[in-house]
């Protein structure tokens, strides 16, 4: 605390913020490996699709892809928070200003791209669960969109 104002130093970081920051730094460090795993999972899934593999083979690959994209996306968001720094966990004004910096903005764009890719696959590209076929359940499909 400063004597003149009686307030805590505005640059001081709480223990919880420091702990969250260190966890994000550790997760962000694995981003490249997680992104490579997501690329490998996507390649395996696309190859299964291209070869006309049955849904029972495609479904595990699709869930692996979804999981890998989720992990990579979480690491990308952690990298964004880590780039902002520990003060960003406690100070919303500092966090907002930091998000305008180009290096932080680039990390946020990558995280959003991964989120969009994951959601696109989940909404349109995943095969039906094998259990649904075994039960004889009809899975609703969206009609194909005409090319624009």
PESULUR-V29222 format. One record per run of one state. SS is the DSSP state (helix for helix, strand for strand, loop for the rest). FROM is the first residue (numbers start at 1). TO is the last residue. Records with the same first field share a line. If there is no record, write none. Layout:
SS = FROM-TO, FROM-TO
This chain:
loop = 1-14, 30-30, 51-54, 85-86, 91-91, 99-101, 126-129, 136-148
helix = 15-29, 31-50, 55-84, 87-90, 92-98, 102-125, 130-135
